[in-house]
Amino acid sequence: MNSYAAGLAVNVTLEFHDLNGDPVTPTALSYMVQDENGTELIPGSVLPLEAGATSATILIPAEHNRLAPRESAGVRVVTLFMNDAAGAHEVYTTYMLRRPQRLQVLDNSFITYPKSILIADEIPRLDAWNMANAMDRQAALIEAYTRLTRFGYIVKRPEEADSMSYLTDDLWGTARITPQMWPVMEAAYFNALPQNFRTALAKAQVAEANEILAGDVVGELRRSGLLSKSVGESSMMFRSGKPLEMGISHQALNYLTGFVDLRMTVTRS
């Protein structure tokens, strides 16, 4: 699938073929453009038909290639309708829209991509990260952000000695961050959090991205209930109990030690 910068006009070319790949000689042409949700951005529009043409090039104006404020990517579906003596045919193509900076802080990441490179330089044994390209790294960072925002967090003042005293600054009111807060988190609120917490989130995100890129083969075997596995002369033996499933890797969770809030509250409606 081709990718283009969001907000720019895009040209797509569709060949006059049916579903079997056989050529079609159309007598009339029209097209439609939809987004990834099936919403019509350009309803059925007639295309001029040039004699002897075997394909049609369609210009999608820039205003139909814009992304919503909190979207980092999108897809456009262009469908070409052809009528000939045999009846109606249609073919389609898709293309991806991306922002120049795919990672958007507090939309799909805690950090920018350049910042992630700096953070990764401080973490040892990121083999999968070091071997991956920028596109795969960013996709992994987005997935890592999704996993980390499923947790709640408790943040205390770094200088506060009383473990029962939570941060209650007037700017953001409470130090308890619930998962429901992340989609509406404001930059001023986030930046007011202590630096040690924001650094822990950044390192956890990069560590989790590395785990996503590597794939947890052993972990998957244990979670499936396997007790042992042998390949030739090599064998592995696991404990009978399954490991506690937290939804993130052990390394990422280590960086968040002291911050993750695992409490559950039961209320009466």
C-alpha positions as CSV (number, residue, x, y, z in Angstrom):
1,M,0.0,0.0,0.0
2,N,1.3,3.4,-0.9
3,S,1.7,6.0,1.8
4,Y,1.4,9.8,1.4
5,A,1.7,12.8,3.7
6,A,-1.7,13.9,5.2
7,G,-3.2,17.0,3.8
8,L,-1.8,16.7,0.3
9,A,-3.5,16.0,-3.0
10,V,-3.0,12.4,-4.3
11,N,-3.3,10.9,-7.7
12,V,-4.3,7.2,-8.1
13,T,-4.4,5.1,-11.3
14,L,-6.8,2.2,-11.8
15,E,-6.7,-0.2,-14.7
16,F,-9.8,-1.2,-16.6
17,H,-10.0,-4.8,-15.5
18,D,-12.7,-7.0,-14.1
19,L,-12.4,-9.2,-10.9
20,N,-10.7,-11.9,-13.0
21,G,-8.1,-9.5,-14.3
22,D,-9.6,-9.5,-17.8
23,P,-9.6,-6.2,-19.7
24,V,-12.8,-4.1,-19.7
25,T,-13.8,-1.6,-22.4
26,P,-16.0,0.8,-20.5
27,T,-18.7,3.0,-22.0
28,A,-19.1,5.0,-18.8
29,L,-17.0,5.7,-15.7
30,S,-17.6,7.0,-12.2
31,Y,-15.7,6.8,-8.8
32,M,-16.2,7.2,-5.1
33,V,-13.8,7.9,-2.2
34,Q,-14.3,6.6,1.3
35,D,-12.2,6.7,4.5
36,E,-11.3,3.6,6.6
37,N,-14.7,3.6,8.3
38,G,-16.6,3.5,5.1
39,T,-17.7,7.2,5.3
40,E,-18.1,8.7,1.8
41,L,-15.8,11.7,1.3
42,I,-16.5,12.0,-2.4
43,P,-19.8,10.3,-3.5
44,G,-20.3,8.9,-7.0
45,S,-18.7,11.3,-9.5
46,V,-18.6,10.9,-13.2
47,L,-15.2,10.6,-14.9
48,P,-14.5,11.6,-18.5
49,L,-13.8,8.6,-20.8
50,E,-10.9,9.0,-23.3
51,A,-11.0,6.9,-26.5
52,G,-8.6,3.9,-26.3
53,A,-7.7,4.5,-22.6
54,T,-6.9,1.4,-20.6
55,S,-6.8,3.1,-17.2
56,A,-8.1,6.1,-15.3
57,T,-6.2,8.5,-13.1
58,I,-8.2,10.1,-10.3
59,L,-7.1,13.2,-8.4
60,I,-8.1,13.2,-4.7
61,P,-8.1,16.8,-3.5
62,A,-6.1,17.8,-0.4
63,E,-9.2,18.5,1.7
64,H,-10.2,14.9,1.5
65,N,-6.8,13.7,2.7
66,R,-6.7,15.5,6.0
67,L,-6.7,13.7,9.4
68,A,-8.6,14.5,12.5
69,P,-6.6,16.2,15.3
70,R,-5.9,13.1,17.3
71,E,-5.3,10.8,14.3
72,S,-1.8,9.8,13.3
73,A,-2.8,7.9,10.2
74,G,-5.7,7.1,8.0
75,V,-6.7,5.1,4.9
76,R,-8.6,6.2,1.7
77,V,-10.4,3.8,-0.5
78,V,-10.9,4.8,-4.1
79,T,-13.5,2.7,-6.1
80,L,-13.8,2.9,-9.9
81,F,-17.2,1.9,-11.4
82,M,-17.2,0.8,-15.1
83,N,-20.2,0.1,-17.3
84,D,-19.8,-1.9,-20.5
85,A,-22.0,-4.1,-22.8
86,A,-21.8,-6.9,-20.3
87,G,-22.9,-4.8,-17.3
88,A,-21.3,-3.1,-14.3
89,H,-17.8,-3.7,-13.0
90,E,-15.8,-2.1,-10.1
91,V,-12.2,-2.1,-9.0
92,Y,-10.7,-0.3,-6.0
93,T,-7.4,0.7,-4.5
94,T,-6.3,1.9,-1.1
95,Y,-3.6,4.3,0.2
96,M,-2.3,5.3,3.6
97,L,-2.2,8.8,5.0
98,R,0.4,9.7,7.6
99,R,1.5,12.7,9.5
100,P,5.1,13.8,9.0
101,Q,5.6,13.0,12.7
102,R,3.8,9.8,13.2
103,L,4.2,9.8,17.0
104,Q,2.1,12.5,18.7
105,V,2.7,13.0,22.4
106,L,-0.4,12.1,24.5
107,D,-2.2,11.0,21.3
108,N,-0.3,7.8,20.7
109,S,3.0,8.1,22.6
110,F,4.6,9.5,25.7
111,I,7.6,10.7,23.7
112,T,8.6,11.8,20.2
113,Y,10.5,9.4,18.0
114,P,13.8,11.3,18.3
115,K,13.4,11.2,22.1
116,S,12.8,7.4,21.9
117,I,16.2,7.0,20.1
118,L,17.8,8.9,23.0
119,I,16.0,6.8,25.6
120,A,17.0,3.6,23.8
121,D,20.6,4.5,24.0
122,E,20.4,4.4,27.8
123,I,18.8,0.9,27.9
124,P,20.9,-2.2,27.4
125,R,20.0,-5.3,25.3
126,L,17.5,-3.8,23.0
127,D,18.4,-6.2,20.2
128,A,15.1,-6.2,18.4
129,W,14.8,-2.4,18.6
130,N,18.4,-2.0,17.2
131,M,17.6,-4.3,14.2
132,A,14.2,-2.7,13.4
133,N,13.6,0.1,10.9
134,A,12.0,3.4,11.9
135,M,8.6,2.5,10.6
136,D,8.5,-0.7,12.7
137,R,9.9,1.0,15.7
138,Q,7.1,3.7,15.6
139,A,4.4,1.0,15.2
140,A,5.8,-0.8,18.2
141,L,5.9,2.4,20.3
142,I,2.3,3.1,19.4
143,E,1.3,-0.4,20.6
144,A,3.4,0.0,23.7
145,Y,1.6,3.3,24.5
146,T,-1.7,1.5,24.1
147,R,-0.7,-1.2,26.6
148,L,0.8,1.3,29.2
149,T,-2.3,3.5,29.2
150,R,-4.5,0.5,30.2
151,F,-2.9,1.0,33.7
152,G,-3.7,3.4,36.4
153,Y,-0.8,5.2,38.2
154,I,-0.2,6.8,41.5
155,V,2.4,9.6,41.6
156,K,3.9,11.1,44.8
157,R,6.1,14.2,45.3
158,P,9.7,13.1,44.9
159,E,10.5,15.0,48.1
160,E,7.6,13.6,50.1
161,A,8.7,11.1,52.8
162,D,5.2,10.1,53.9
163,S,4.2,7.1,51.7
164,M,0.5,7.9,52.4
165,S,0.7,11.4,51.1
166,Y,-0.3,11.8,47.4
167,L,0.5,14.8,45.2
168,T,-2.4,17.3,45.3
169,D,-1.1,20.3,43.3
170,D,-3.9,22.7,42.4
171,L,-2.9,22.4,38.7
172,W,-3.9,18.8,38.4
173,G,-5.8,18.1,41.6
174,T,-4.8,14.5,42.2
175,A,-1.9,12.1,41.7
176,R,-4.1,9.2,40.8
177,I,-4.2,8.7,37.1
178,T,-6.9,6.3,35.8
179,P,-6.9,4.7,32.4
180,Q,-9.9,6.8,31.4
181,M,-7.9,10.0,31.8
182,W,-5.3,9.2,29.1
183,P,-7.5,10.0,26.0
184,V,-8.2,13.4,27.4
185,M,-4.9,14.2,29.0
186,E,-3.7,17.8,28.5
187,A,0.0,18.7,27.9
188,A,0.0,21.1,30.9
189,Y,-1.3,18.4,33.2
190,F,1.2,15.8,31.9
191,N,4.2,18.1,32.0
192,A,3.4,19.1,35.6
193,L,3.9,15.4,36.7
194,P,7.3,14.7,38.3
195,Q,10.2,14.1,35.9
196,N,11.0,10.7,37.4
197,F,7.5,9.5,36.6
198,R,7.7,10.8,33.0
199,T,11.1,9.2,32.5
200,A,9.8,5.9,33.9
201,L,7.0,6.0,31.3
202,A,9.4,6.8,28.5
203,K,11.7,3.9,29.4
204,A,8.8,1.5,29.9
205,Q,7.5,2.5,26.4
206,V,10.8,1.8,24.7
207,A,11.3,-1.4,26.6
208,E,7.8,-2.6,25.7
209,A,8.4,-1.7,22.1
210,N,11.5,-3.8,22.0
211,E,9.5,-6.7,23.5
212,I,6.8,-6.3,20.8
213,L,9.4,-6.3,18.0
214,A,11.1,-9.4,19.4
215,G,8.1,-11.4,20.2
216,D,7.8,-13.3,23.5
217,V,8.1,-16.9,22.2
218,V,8.8,-18.5,25.6
219,G,6.1,-16.4,27.3
220,E,3.6,-17.6,24.7
221,L,4.5,-21.2,25.4
222,R,4.0,-20.8,29.1
223,R,0.7,-18.8,28.7
224,S,-0.6,-21.7,26.5
225,G,0.0,-24.1,29.4
226,L,2.9,-26.0,28.0
227,L,5.1,-27.7,30.6
228,S,8.0,-28.8,28.5
229,K,9.3,-28.7,24.9
230,S,12.0,-30.7,23.2
231,V,13.6,-30.1,19.8
232,G,16.3,-32.6,19.0
233,E,18.7,-32.6,21.9
234,S,17.5,-29.2,23.2
235,S,14.7,-29.1,25.8
236,M,12.9,-26.6,28.0
237,M,11.0,-27.3,31.2
238,F,8.5,-24.9,32.8
239,R,6.9,-24.6,36.2
240,S,3.4,-26.1,36.3
241,G,1.8,-22.7,37.2
242,K,1.1,-20.1,34.6
243,P,2.9,-16.7,35.1
244,L,0.8,-13.7,36.2
245,E,-0.5,-12.0,33.1
246,M,0.0,-8.2,33.5
247,G,-0.4,-7.1,29.9
248,I,3.1,-5.7,29.6
249,S,6.6,-7.2,29.7
250,H,8.5,-7.7,33.0
251,Q,11.2,-5.2,31.9
252,A,8.7,-2.5,31.2
253,L,6.9,-3.1,34.5
254,N,10.3,-2.9,36.3
255,Y,10.7,0.7,35.2
256,L,7.2,1.5,36.6
257,T,7.9,0.1,40.0
258,G,6.2,2.2,42.6
259,F,3.9,4.0,40.2
260,V,1.4,1.3,38.9
261,D,-1.9,1.4,40.7
262,L,-3.5,-2.1,40.8
263,R,-6.3,-1.1,43.2
264,M,-9.9,-1.8,42.2
265,T,-12.8,0.2,43.5
266,V,-16.3,-1.3,43.9
267,T,-19.2,1.2,44.0
268,R,-23.0,0.9,44.2
269,S,-25.0,2.6,41.5
